[in-house]
Amino acid sequence: NLDVYPSSTNFLLARVAHANDVHQGLRDAGILVKNLHGSEPALENCLRITVGTDDENHALIAALQSVL
């Protein structure tokens, strides 16, 4: 399950169960996102995802589908 918060910036804040595992799975797939889990209680299980090019966004979606 992936919950994405509304944003008007060039990045998305997403809450996902087991953020550390998802972060590592994305890294293994060559997708770099910022893991915010552990930085502050309000950001528990959150990842910060920068909006990229169409190709980068498609790669992110494919990797997320595989990891989740």
Backbone hydrogen bonds in HBPLUS format (Angstrom, degrees):
<---DONOR---> <-ACCEPTOR-->    atom                        ^
c    i                          cat <-CA-CA->   ^        H-A-AA   ^      H-
h    n   atom  resd res      DA  || num        DHA   H-A  angle D-A-AA Bond
n    s   type  num  typ     dist DA aas  dist angle  dist       angle   num
A0003-ASP N   A0015-ARG O   2.90 MM  12  5.12 174.8  1.90 156.2 157.8     1
A0015-ARG N   A0003-ASP O   2.72 MM  12  5.12 159.8  1.76 153.4 157.5     2
A0005-TYR N   A0013-LEU O   2.93 MM   8  5.65 170.3  1.94 172.1 174.8     3
A0051-VAL N   A0010-ASN O   2.76 MM  41  5.41 172.5  1.77 144.0 146.6     4
A0012-LEU N   A0049-ILE O   2.68 MM  37  5.07 155.7  1.74 144.3 151.9     5
A0049-ILE N   A0012-LEU O   2.83 MM  37  5.07 166.0  1.85 152.9 156.9     6
A0014-ALA N   A0047-LEU O   2.92 MM  33  5.29 172.5  1.92 161.7 164.2     7
A0047-LEU N   A0014-ALA O   2.76 MM  33  5.29 155.5  1.82 154.8 163.3     8
A0016-VAL N   A0045-ASN O   2.86 MM  29  5.62 159.8  1.90 166.0 170.7     9
A0021-ASP N   A0018-HIS O   3.01 MM   3  5.48 119.2  2.39 110.9 124.8    10
A0022-VAL N   A0018-HIS O   3.02 MM   4  6.33 163.9  2.05 157.9 163.2    11
A0023-HIS N   A0019-ALA O   2.78 MM   4  5.85 163.2  1.80 152.0 157.1    12
A0024-GLN N   A0020-ASN O   3.04 MM   4  6.23 160.0  2.08 143.6 148.6    13
A0025-GLY N   A0021-ASP O   2.90 MM   4  6.11 158.0  1.95 148.2 154.7    14
A0026-LEU N   A0022-VAL O   2.89 MM   4  6.13 155.3  1.95 153.1 159.2    15
A0027-ARG N   A0023-HIS O   2.95 MM   4  6.22 157.9  2.00 148.3 154.8    16
A0028-ASP N   A0024-GLN O   2.86 MM   4  6.11 158.3  1.91 150.7 156.5    17
A0029-ALA N   A0025-GLY O   3.14 MM   4  6.35 131.8  2.39 132.4 144.5    18
A0029-ALA N   A0026-LEU O   3.01 MM   3  4.98 129.5  2.27  94.4 108.6    19
A0031-ILE N   A0026-LEU O   2.79 MM   5  5.00 161.7  1.83 150.0 143.6    20
A0030-GLY N   A0027-ARG O   2.89 MM   3  4.97 159.2  1.93 107.2 113.0    21
A0034-LYS N   A0048-ARG O   3.05 MM  14  5.03 163.7  2.08 154.7 151.9    22
A0048-ARG N   A0034-LYS O   2.80 MM  14  5.03 163.8  1.83 148.7 154.4    23
A0036-LEU N   A0046-CYS O   2.98 MM  10  5.40 150.3  2.07 144.9 151.8    24
A0039-SER N   A0036-LEU O   3.04 MM   3  5.55 162.7  2.07 136.0 137.5    25
A0043-LEU N   A0040-GLU O   2.89 MM   3  5.43 153.0  1.97 119.8 128.4    26
A0044-GLU N   A0041-PRO O   3.21 MM   3  5.36 154.7  2.28 117.5 115.0    27
A0046-CYS N   A0043-LEU O   3.06 MM   3  5.27 133.9  2.28 145.8 134.7    28
A0057-ASN N   A0053-THR O   2.84 MM   4  6.05 161.9  1.87 157.4 162.3    29
A0058-HIS N   A0054-ASP O   2.92 MM   4  6.13 155.4  1.98 150.3 156.9    30
A0059-ALA N   A0055-ASP O   2.98 MM   4  6.19 153.3  2.05 144.3 151.7    31
A0060-LEU N   A0056-GLU O   2.91 MM   4  6.16 153.4  1.98 146.1 153.6    32
A0061-ILE N   A0057-ASN O   2.98 MM   4  6.22 163.4  2.01 149.1 152.7    33
A0062-ALA N   A0058-HIS O   2.97 MM   4  6.19 163.5  2.00 148.6 153.1    34
A0063-ALA N   A0059-ALA O   2.93 MM   4  6.09 159.1  1.97 147.7 153.6    35
A0064-LEU N   A0060-LEU O   2.81 MM   4  6.03 161.8  1.84 155.5 160.9    36
A0065-GLN N   A0061-ILE O   2.93 MM   4  6.14 160.5  1.97 150.3 155.4    37
A0066-SER N   A0062-ALA O   3.10 MM   4  6.33 149.4  2.20 141.2 149.3    38
A0067-VAL N   A0063-ALA O   2.83 MM   4  6.07 161.9  1.86 155.7 160.7    39
A0068-LEU N   A0064-LEU O   2.77 MM   4  5.74 166.7  1.78 155.4 159.3    40
